[in-house]
Amino acid sequence: MDKVEAIKELIEEMRPFINMDGGDIEFIKYDEEEKIVYVKLTGACSVCLNQGDTLNSGLLYAIQEKVAEVKDVVNVSL
């Protein structure tokens, strides 16, 4: 499986948990050179004070299980 597809699949697996808190997550892109995944958090997650925990302790850890080279997950506001 390609890296981007693995990341997208994992985000889809995490989506129900994020939805339970009134938010949502959208994959934006994976920067292969920088090894950074860009996502957009919406709903309650877009203003949550625990956003960093969700991205770094939850999502990053889970993504690194499938794509070990990923260094960071960044929320972007579009």
MIPABA-448642 format. One record per atom (N, C-alpha, C, O): residue number from 1; atom name; x, y, z. Coordinates in pm, whole numbers. Layout:
N
<num = NUM atomo = CA px = X py = Y pz = Z>
...
//
This chain:
78
<num = 1 atomo = N px = 85 py = -119 pz = 0>
<num = 1 atomo = CA px = 0 py = 0 pz = 0>
<num = 1 atomo = C px = 89 py = 124 pz = 0>
<num = 1 atomo = O px = 190 py = 130 pz = 70>
<num = 2 atomo = N px = 52 py = 219 pz = -76>
<num = 2 atomo = CA px = 123 py = 347 pz = -86>
<num = 2 atomo = C px = 110 py = 425 pz = 45>
<num = 2 atomo = O px = 10 py = 411 pz = 116>
<num = 3 atomo = N px = 208 py = 507 pz = 76>
<num = 3 atomo = CA px = 212 py = 582 pz = 204>
<num = 3 atomo = C px = 90 py = 671 pz = 222>
<num = 3 atomo = O px = 29 py = 672 pz = 328>
<num = 4 atomo = N px = 54 py = 745 pz = 118>
<num = 4 atomo = CA px = -59 py = 837 pz = 126>
<num = 4 atomo = C px = -188 py = 758 pz = 151>
<num = 4 atomo = O px = -272 py = 800 pz = 231>
<num = 5 atomo = N px = -204 py = 647 pz = 83>
<num = 5 atomo = CA px = -324 py = 566 pz = 103>
<num = 5 atomo = C px = -329 py = 509 pz = 244>
<num = 5 atomo = O px = -437 py = 501 pz = 304>
<num = 6 atomo = N px = -215 py = 469 pz = 297>
<num = 6 atomo = CA px = -209 py = 417 pz = 435>
<num = 6 atomo = C px = -248 py = 526 pz = 535>
<num = 6 atomo = O px = -320 py = 500 pz = 631>
<num = 7 atomo = N px = -200 py = 647 pz = 511>
<num = 7 atomo = CA px = -232 py = 760 pz = 599>
<num = 7 atomo = C px = -381 py = 793 pz = 591>
<num = 7 atomo = O px = -447 py = 812 pz = 694>
<num = 8 atomo = N px = -434 py = 799 pz = 470>
<num = 8 atomo = CA px = -577 py = 828 pz = 452>
<num = 8 atomo = C px = -664 py = 721 pz = 518>
<num = 8 atomo = O px = -765 py = 752 pz = 581>
<num = 9 atomo = N px = -623 py = 596 pz = 504>
<num = 9 atomo = CA px = -698 py = 486 pz = 564>
<num = 9 atomo = C px = -701 py = 499 pz = 717>
<num = 9 atomo = O px = -804 py = 478 pz = 780>
<num = 10 atomo = N px = -588 py = 534 pz = 773>
<num = 10 atomo = CA px = -580 py = 548 pz = 918>
<num = 10 atomo = C px = -666 py = 665 pz = 966>
<num = 10 atomo = O px = -733 py = 656 pz = 1068>
<num = 11 atomo = N px = -664 py = 775 pz = 892>
<num = 11 atomo = CA px = -747 py = 890 pz = 928>
<num = 11 atomo = C px = -895 py = 851 pz = 925>
<num = 11 atomo = O px = -972 py = 892 pz = 1011>
<num = 12 atomo = N px = -934 py = 771 pz = 827>
<num = 12 atomo = CA px = -1073 py = 724 pz = 820>
<num = 12 atomo = C px = -1107 py = 636 pz = 939>
<num = 12 atomo = O px = -1220 py = 640 pz = 988>
<num = 13 atomo = N px = -1011 py = 557 pz = 987>
<num = 13 atomo = CA px = -1032 py = 473 pz = 1105>
<num = 13 atomo = C px = -1048 py = 559 pz = 1231>
<num = 13 atomo = O px = -1123 py = 522 pz = 1322>
<num = 14 atomo = N px = -979 py = 672 pz = 1237>
<num = 14 atomo = CA px = -983 py = 760 pz = 1354>
<num = 14 atomo = C px = -1105 py = 853 pz = 1352>
<num = 14 atomo = O px = -1148 py = 902 pz = 1457>
<num = 15 atomo = N px = -1160 py = 877 pz = 1234>
<num = 15 atomo = CA px = -1270 py = 973 pz = 1218>
<num = 15 atomo = C px = -1386 py = 949 pz = 1315>
<num = 15 atomo = O px = -1433 py = 1046 pz = 1375>
<num = 16 atomo = N px = -1436 py = 826 pz = 1335>
<num = 16 atomo = CA px = -1549 py = 808 pz = 1427>
<num = 16 atomo = C px = -1519 py = 856 pz = 1570>
<num = 16 atomo = O px = -1609 py = 908 pz = 1638>
<num = 17 atomo = N px = -1397 py = 840 pz = 1615>
<num = 17 atomo = CA px = -1359 py = 886 pz = 1750>
<num = 17 atomo = C px = -1360 py = 1039 pz = 1758>
<num = 17 atomo = O px = -1401 py = 1097 pz = 1859>
<num = 18 atomo = N px = -1314 py = 1101 pz = 1652>
<num = 18 atomo = CA px = -1314 py = 1248 pz = 1647>
<num = 18 atomo = C px = -1457 py = 1299 pz = 1635>
<num = 18 atomo = O px = -1493 py = 1401 pz = 1695>
<num = 19 atomo = N px = -1539 py = 1228 pz = 1557>
<num = 19 atomo = CA px = -1680 py = 1267 pz = 1542>
<num = 19 atomo = C px = -1755 py = 1259 pz = 1675>
<num = 19 atomo = O px = -1845 py = 1339 pz = 1699>
<num = 20 atomo = N px = -1719 py = 1165 pz = 1761>
<num = 20 atomo = CA px = -1786 py = 1151 pz = 1891>
<num = 20 atomo = C px = -1769 py = 1276 pz = 1977>
<num = 20 atomo = O px = -1851 py = 1303 pz = 2064>
<num = 21 atomo = N px = -1661 py = 1351 pz = 1954>
<num = 21 atomo = CA px = -1637 py = 1473 pz = 2030>
<num = 21 atomo = C px = -1689 py = 1597 pz = 1958>
<num = 21 atomo = O px = -1662 py = 1710 pz = 2000>
<num = 22 atomo = N px = -1764 py = 1576 pz = 1849>
<num = 22 atomo = CA px = -1824 py = 1689 pz = 1778>
<num = 22 atomo = C px = -1735 py = 1751 pz = 1673>
<num = 22 atomo = O px = -1762 py = 1862 pz = 1625>
<num = 23 atomo = N px = -1629 py = 1681 pz = 1636>
<num = 23 atomo = CA px = -1537 py = 1734 pz = 1535>
<num = 23 atomo = C px = -1526 py = 1645 pz = 1415>
<num = 23 atomo = O px = -1598 py = 1545 pz = 1402>
<num = 24 atomo = N px = -1437 py = 1681 pz = 1327>
<num = 24 atomo = CA px = -1407 py = 1600 pz = 1209>
<num = 24 atomo = C px = -1264 py = 1628 pz = 1167>
<num = 24 atomo = O px = -1203 py = 1726 pz = 1211>
<num = 25 atomo = N px = -1212 py = 1543 pz = 1082>
<num = 25 atomo = CA px = -1075 py = 1557 pz = 1033>
<num = 25 atomo = C px = -1073 py = 1527 pz = 884>
<num = 25 atomo = O px = -1141 py = 1436 pz = 836>
<num = 26 atomo = N px = -994 py = 1604 pz = 813>
<num = 26 atomo = CA px = -980 py = 1587 pz = 668>
<num = 26 atomo = C px = -832 py = 1582 pz = 633>
<num = 26 atomo = O px = -753 py = 1665 pz = 678>
<num = 27 atomo = N px = -793 py = 1483 pz = 552>
<num = 27 atomo = CA px = -656 py = 1474 pz = 503>
<num = 27 atomo = C px = -637 py = 1584 pz = 400>
<num = 27 atomo = O px = -720 py = 1600 pz = 310>
<num = 28 atomo = N px = -528 py = 1660 pz = 413>
<num = 28 atomo = CA px = -497 py = 1764 pz = 315>
<num = 28 atomo = C px = -385 py = 1717 pz = 222>
<num = 28 atomo = O px = -402 py = 1713 pz = 100>
<num = 29 atomo = N px = -269 py = 1680 pz = 281>
<num = 29 atomo = CA px = -159 py = 1631 pz = 198>
<num = 29 atomo = C px = -51 py = 1569 pz = 285>
<num = 29 atomo = O px = -49 py = 1587 pz = 407>
<num = 30 atomo = N px = 37 py = 1495 pz = 220>
<num = 30 atomo = CA px = 156 py = 1442 pz = 286>
<num = 30 atomo = C px = 276 py = 1498 pz = 214>
<num = 30 atomo = O px = 293 py = 1477 pz = 94>
<num = 31 atomo = N px = 361 py = 1571 pz = 286>
<num = 31 atomo = CA px = 484 py = 1627 pz = 229>
<num = 31 atomo = C px = 593 py = 1522 pz = 244>
<num = 31 atomo = O px = 649 py = 1504 pz = 352>
<num = 32 atomo = N px = 622 py = 1455 pz = 136>
<num = 32 atomo = CA px = 720 py = 1345 pz = 134>
<num = 32 atomo = C px = 859 py = 1393 pz = 175>
<num = 32 atomo = O px = 932 py = 1321 pz = 244>
<num = 33 atomo = N px = 896 py = 1513 pz = 134>
<num = 33 atomo = CA px = 1029 py = 1566 pz = 164>
<num = 33 atomo = C px = 1044 py = 1599 pz = 313>
<num = 33 atomo = O px = 1145 py = 1563 pz = 375>
<num = 34 atomo = N px = 945 py = 1666 pz = 369>
<num = 34 atomo = CA px = 950 py = 1707 pz = 510>
<num = 34 atomo = C px = 899 py = 1598 pz = 604>
<num = 34 atomo = O px = 923 py = 1603 pz = 725>
<num = 35 atomo = N px = 829 py = 1498 pz = 547>
<num = 35 atomo = CA px = 772 py = 1387 pz = 626>
<num = 35 atomo = C px = 664 py = 1438 pz = 722>
<num = 35 atomo = O px = 655 py = 1394 pz = 837>
<num = 36 atomo = N px = 580 py = 1532 pz = 673>
<num = 36 atomo = CA px = 475 py = 1592 pz = 754>
<num = 36 atomo = C px = 339 py = 1564 pz = 690>
<num = 36 atomo = O px = 321 py = 1580 pz = 569>
<num = 37 atomo = N px = 244 py = 1523 pz = 773>
<num = 37 atomo = CA px = 107 py = 1504 pz = 729>
<num = 37 atomo = C px = 29 py = 1630 pz = 766>
<num = 37 atomo = O px = 35 py = 1676 pz = 880>
<num = 38 atomo = N px = -43 py = 1684 pz = 669>
<num = 38 atomo = CA px = -126 py = 1802 pz = 692>
<num = 38 atomo = C px = -273 py = 1760 pz = 692>
<num = 38 atomo = O px = -320 py = 1693 pz = 600>
<num = 39 atomo = N px = -343 py = 1800 pz = 797>
<num = 39 atomo = CA px = -485 py = 1770 pz = 810>
<num = 39 atomo = C px = -559 py = 1898 pz = 844>
<num = 39 atomo = O px = -498 py = 1999 pz = 878>
<num = 40 atomo = N px = -691 py = 1891 pz = 833>
<num = 40 atomo = CA px = -774 py = 2004 pz = 875>
<num = 40 atomo = C px = -874 py = 1951 pz = 976>
<num = 40 atomo = O px = -956 py = 1865 pz = 945>
<num = 41 atomo = N px = -868 py = 2004 pz = 1098>
<num = 41 atomo = CA px = -965 py = 1971 pz = 1201>
<num = 41 atomo = C px = -1079 py = 2070 pz = 1192>
<num = 41 atomo = O px = -1057 py = 2191 pz = 1180>
<num = 42 atomo = N px = -1202 py = 2020 pz = 1198>
<num = 42 atomo = CA px = -1319 py = 2106 pz = 1189>
<num = 42 atomo = C px = -1413 py = 2078 pz = 1305>
<num = 42 atomo = O px = -1389 py = 1988 pz = 1385>
<num = 43 atomo = N px = -1519 py = 2155 pz = 1313>
<num = 43 atomo = CA px = -1616 py = 2139 pz = 1420>
<num = 43 atomo = C px = -1552 py = 2172 pz = 1554>
<num = 43 atomo = O px = -1470 py = 2263 pz = 1564>
<num = 44 atomo = N px = -1592 py = 2099 pz = 1656>
<num = 44 atomo = CA px = -1541 py = 2125 pz = 1792>
<num = 44 atomo = C px = -1390 py = 2109 pz = 1799>
<num = 44 atomo = O px = -1325 py = 2175 pz = 1880>
<num = 45 atomo = N px = -1333 py = 2024 pz = 1717>
<num = 45 atomo = CA px = -1188 py = 2001 pz = 1720>
<num = 45 atomo = C px = -1107 py = 2122 pz = 1671>
<num = 45 atomo = O px = -990 py = 2137 pz = 1706>
<num = 46 atomo = N px = -1169 py = 2207 pz = 1591>
<num = 46 atomo = CA px = -1096 py = 2321 pz = 1536>
<num = 46 atomo = C px = -1062 py = 2426 pz = 1642>
<num = 46 atomo = O px = -971 py = 2506 pz = 1623>
<num = 47 atomo = N px = -1136 py = 2425 pz = 1753>
<num = 47 atomo = CA px = -1111 py = 2523 pz = 1859>
<num = 47 atomo = C px = -1077 py = 2458 pz = 1993>
<num = 47 atomo = O px = -1067 py = 2526 pz = 2095>
<num = 48 atomo = N px = -1060 py = 2329 pz = 1993>
<num = 48 atomo = CA px = -1035 py = 2254 pz = 2117>
<num = 48 atomo = C px = -895 py = 2282 pz = 2171>
<num = 48 atomo = O px = -798 py = 2289 pz = 2096>
<num = 49 atomo = N px = -886 py = 2298 pz = 2302>
<num = 49 atomo = CA px = -757 py = 2322 pz = 2366>
<num = 49 atomo = C px = -670 py = 2197 pz = 2367>
<num = 49 atomo = O px = -549 py = 2206 pz = 2387>
<num = 50 atomo = N px = -729 py = 2080 pz = 2346>
<num = 50 atomo = CA px = -655 py = 1954 pz = 2344>
<num = 50 atomo = C px = -617 py = 1910 pz = 2202>
<num = 50 atomo = O px = -580 py = 1795 pz = 2180>
<num = 51 atomo = N px = -627 py = 2001 pz = 2109>
<num = 51 atomo = CA px = -596 py = 1972 pz = 1969>
<num = 51 atomo = C px = -456 py = 1912 pz = 1954>
<num = 51 atomo = O px = -437 py = 1817 pz = 1878>
<num = 52 atomo = N px = -359 py = 1967 pz = 2024>
<num = 52 atomo = CA px = -222 py = 1917 pz = 2016>
<num = 52 atomo = C px = -211 py = 1773 pz = 2062>
<num = 52 atomo = O px = -137 py = 1694 pz = 2004>
<num = 53 atomo = N px = -284 py = 1738 pz = 2167>
<num = 53 atomo = CA px = -284 py = 1600 pz = 2215>
<num = 53 atomo = C px = -343 py = 1506 pz = 2111>
<num = 53 atomo = O px = -291 py = 1398 pz = 2087>
<num = 54 atomo = N px = -453 py = 1549 pz = 2051>
<num = 54 atomo = CA px = -517 py = 1466 pz = 1948>
<num = 54 atomo = C px = -421 py = 1440 pz = 1833>
<num = 54 atomo = O px = -408 py = 1327 pz = 1786>
<num = 55 atomo = N px = -352 py = 1546 pz = 1789>
<num = 55 atomo = CA px = -262 py = 1532 pz = 1674>
<num = 55 atomo = C px = -134 py = 1459 pz = 1709>
<num = 55 atomo = O px = -92 py = 1369 pz = 1636>
<num = 56 atomo = N px = -71 py = 1496 pz = 1819>
<num = 56 atomo = CA px = 61 py = 1441 pz = 1850>
<num = 56 atomo = C px = 60 py = 1312 pz = 1929>
<num = 56 atomo = O px = 139 py = 1222 pz = 1902>
<num = 57 atomo = N px = -26 py = 1301 pz = 2026>
<num = 57 atomo = CA px = -29 py = 1180 pz = 2107>
<num = 57 atomo = C px = -115 py = 1071 pz = 2045>
<num = 57 atomo = O px = -89 py = 952 pz = 2063>
<num = 58 atomo = N px = -217 py = 1112 pz = 1973>
<num = 58 atomo = CA px = -307 py = 1014 pz = 1914>
<num = 58 atomo = C px = -277 py = 984 pz = 1769>
<num = 58 atomo = O px = -232 py = 875 pz = 1734>
<num = 59 atomo = N px = -302 py = 1082 pz = 1685>
<num = 59 atomo = CA px = -292 py = 1060 pz = 1541>
<num = 59 atomo = C px = -150 py = 1033 pz = 1494>
<num = 59 atomo = O px = -128 py = 940 pz = 1416>
<num = 60 atomo = N px = -54 py = 1111 pz = 1539>
<num = 60 atomo = CA px = 85 py = 1091 pz = 1496>
<num = 60 atomo = C px = 133 py = 951 pz = 1533>
<num = 60 atomo = O px = 193 py = 881 pz = 1451>
<num = 61 atomo = N px = 107 py = 912 pz = 1656>
<num = 61 atomo = CA px = 149 py = 779 pz = 1702>
<num = 61 atomo = C px = 87 py = 669 pz = 1615>
<num = 61 atomo = O px = 156 py = 576 pz = 1574>
<num = 62 atomo = N px = -42 py = 682 pz = 1586>
<num = 62 atomo = CA px = -111 py = 582 pz = 1505>
<num = 62 atomo = C px = -57 py = 579 pz = 1362>
<num = 62 atomo = O px = -38 py = 472 pz = 1305>
<num = 63 atomo = N px = -32 py = 696 pz = 1305>
<num = 63 atomo = CA px = 22 py = 702 pz = 1169>
<num = 63 atomo = C px = 162 py = 640 pz = 1165>
<num = 63 atomo = O px = 194 py = 566 pz = 1072>
<num = 64 atomo = N px = 244 py = 669 pz = 1264>
<num = 64 atomo = CA px = 380 py = 615 pz = 1265>
<num = 64 atomo = C px = 383 py = 464 pz = 1276>
<num = 64 atomo = O px = 482 py = 401 pz = 1239>
<num = 65 atomo = N px = 275 py = 404 pz = 1326>
<num = 65 atomo = CA px = 266 py = 258 pz = 1330>
<num = 65 atomo = C px = 262 py = 201 pz = 1188>
<num = 65 atomo = O px = 311 py = 91 pz = 1164>
<num = 66 atomo = N px = 204 py = 276 pz = 1095>
<num = 66 atomo = CA px = 192 py = 231 pz = 956>
<num = 66 atomo = C px = 297 py = 292 pz = 865>
<num = 66 atomo = O px = 346 py = 226 pz = 773>
<num = 67 atomo = N px = 333 py = 418 pz = 890>
<num = 67 atomo = CA px = 432 py = 489 pz = 808>
<num = 67 atomo = C px = 533 py = 551 pz = 905>
<num = 67 atomo = O px = 520 py = 667 pz = 945>
<num = 68 atomo = N px = 632 py = 473 pz = 941>
<num = 68 atomo = CA px = 726 py = 510 pz = 1048>
<num = 68 atomo = C px = 802 py = 640 pz = 1022>
<num = 68 atomo = O px = 842 py = 706 pz = 1118>
<num = 69 atomo = N px = 821 py = 677 pz = 898>
<num = 69 atomo = CA px = 902 py = 795 pz = 866>
<num = 69 atomo = C px = 832 py = 928 pz = 895>
<num = 69 atomo = O px = 898 py = 1032 pz = 896>
<num = 70 atomo = N px = 701 py = 927 pz = 917>
<num = 70 atomo = CA px = 627 py = 1051 pz = 943>
<num = 70 atomo = C px = 680 py = 1115 pz = 1071>
<num = 70 atomo = O px = 691 py = 1049 pz = 1174>
<num = 71 atomo = N px = 713 py = 1245 pz = 1062>
<num = 71 atomo = CA px = 770 py = 1317 pz = 1176>
<num = 71 atomo = C px = 669 py = 1403 pz = 1250>
<num = 71 atomo = O px = 686 py = 1430 pz = 1369>
<num = 72 atomo = N px = 563 py = 1446 pz = 1181>
<num = 72 atomo = CA px = 470 py = 1538 pz = 1246>
<num = 72 atomo = C px = 336 py = 1536 pz = 1174>
<num = 72 atomo = O px = 326 py = 1500 pz = 1057>
<num = 73 atomo = N px = 233 py = 1577 pz = 1247>
<num = 73 atomo = CA px = 99 py = 1599 pz = 1191>
<num = 73 atomo = C px = 62 py = 1742 pz = 1226>
<num = 73 atomo = O px = 66 py = 1783 pz = 1342>
<num = 74 atomo = N px = 27 py = 1819 pz = 1123>
<num = 74 atomo = CA px = 1 py = 1962 pz = 1140>
<num = 74 atomo = C px = -142 py = 1994 pz = 1096>
<num = 74 atomo = O px = -187 py = 1952 pz = 989>
<num = 75 atomo = N px = -213 py = 2068 pz = 1181>
<num = 75 atomo = CA px = -345 py = 2115 pz = 1146>
<num = 75 atomo = C px = -332 py = 2246 pz = 1067>
<num = 75 atomo = O px = -259 py = 2336 pz = 1108>
<num = 76 atomo = N px = -401 py = 2254 pz = 956>
<num = 76 atomo = CA px = -399 py = 2377 pz = 876>
<num = 76 atomo = C px = -538 py = 2437 pz = 877>
<num = 76 atomo = O px = -638 py = 2364 pz = 883>
<num = 77 atomo = N px = -546 py = 2566 pz = 871>
<num = 77 atomo = CA px = -675 py = 2631 pz = 859>
<num = 77 atomo = C px = -686 py = 2688 pz = 718>
<num = 77 atomo = O px = -606 py = 2773 pz = 678>
<num = 78 atomo = N px = -783 py = 2642 pz = 647>
<num = 78 atomo = CA px = -800 py = 2685 pz = 507>
<num = 78 atomo = C px = -916 py = 2780 pz = 494>
<num = 78 atomo = O px = -945 py = 2827 pz = 384>
//
